[in-house]
């Protein structure tokens, strides 16, 4: 029994993965390919992808919105957990990153569940609202430019049904959020966002020390 979250040594982290991680071969191949990419740090951890897939199943999600795709590990994790009739709308601006994602969606047999929008995510979110999609999504995953986290969140709340879940990545920001000497715009945006959610009575909140910090916000 402990009153604080246990720190993970490399050996303990390896043990955690050995006893819990059930990574499908297609996800492992994508993770390994992305590990050679210059921006490989942008990919979520395998255990985070598995946790998100579990959440998709727990809330019986049918309709997911992803803001920030990169090479597609998170979207593939969630799409594999969707029922055949499910839909994931993926938002990104980079055609080169998402070419990799599309190749793996196709290989995994879930490309019919994923709809890619290649333009600024804020435009896509507003377009969805304009098309009458408010309160129609079950789950939103936000993992894009940090300075727009608050704007993504506000639009996502409008698109999310009551009882739906917003997941937000990188909220611990490699520990920089608690370093007073770090004042760059991205870090300041995450600090402000985290503080805002602390007192937001529109949601129930939990922040997990999973990977780089994952916020779970349940819309009331």
Secondary structure, 3 states (H helix, E strand, C coil): CCCCCCCCCHHHHHHHHHHHCCCCHHHHHHHHHHCCCCCHHHCCCHHHHHHHHHHHHHCCCCEEEEECCCCCHHHHHHHHHCCCCCEEEEEECCHHHHHHHHHHHHHHCCHHHEEEEECCHHHHHHHHHHCCCCCCEEEEEECCCHHHHHHHHHHHHHHEEEEEEEEEECCCHHHHHHCCCCCCHHHHHHHHHHHHHHCCCCEEEEEECCCCCEEEEEEC
